[in-house]
Amino acid sequence: MFKDNRFVGTLLTCILVFFLLSVTIKRFVITKDALSFFYIGVLIIALTGNLLYYNCKV
């Protein structure tokens, strides 16, 4: 179906990260705690790393 397995992995990971980001941002808006802010940063770094890995020709 897909020739590139990295595309499938990147797509699934991005969907998961976007879902987790939406939940975490909603939690941060309600609670304003530092741990939620940290989770948002970690998820953004994971999303950026995943997209960079997909764009690199490894």
C-alpha positions in Angstrom: 0.0 0.0 0.0 2.7 2.5 1.0 6.2 2.3 -0.4 7.8 4.3 2.4 7.3 2.9 5.9 8.6 6.2 7.4 5.6 8.0 6.0 3.2 5.7 7.8 5.2 5.9 11.1 5.4 9.7 10.8 1.7 10.0 10.1 0.7 7.8 13.0 3.1 9.6 15.4 1.9 13.0 14.3 -1.7 12.1 14.9 -0.9 10.8 18.3 1.2 13.8 19.2 -1.5 16.2 18.0 -4.1 14.4 20.1 -1.8 14.5 23.2 -1.1 18.2 22.5 -4.7 19.1 22.4 -5.4 17.3 25.7 -2.4 18.8 27.3 -3.1 22.3 26.2 -6.7 22.0 27.5 -5.3 20.8 30.8 -2.8 23.7 30.9 -5.5 26.3 30.2 -7.6 24.9 33.1 -4.8 24.2 35.7 -1.9 26.5 34.7 0.6 24.1 36.2 4.2 23.8 35.3 4.1 20.1 34.5 1.6 20.6 31.7 3.8 23.3 30.3 6.7 20.9 30.4 4.7 18.2 28.6 3.7 20.7 25.9 7.4 21.4 25.3 8.3 17.8 25.2 5.5 17.0 22.7 6.5 19.9 20.4 10.1 18.6 20.4 9.0 15.1 19.6 6.8 16.4 16.8 9.7 18.5 15.4 12.1 15.6 15.6 9.7 13.2 13.9 9.1 15.6 11.0 12.8 16.3 10.6 13.5 12.5 10.6 10.9 12.0 7.9 12.4 14.8 5.7 15.9 13.6 6.0 17.1 11.1 3.5 18.5 8.4 5.8 
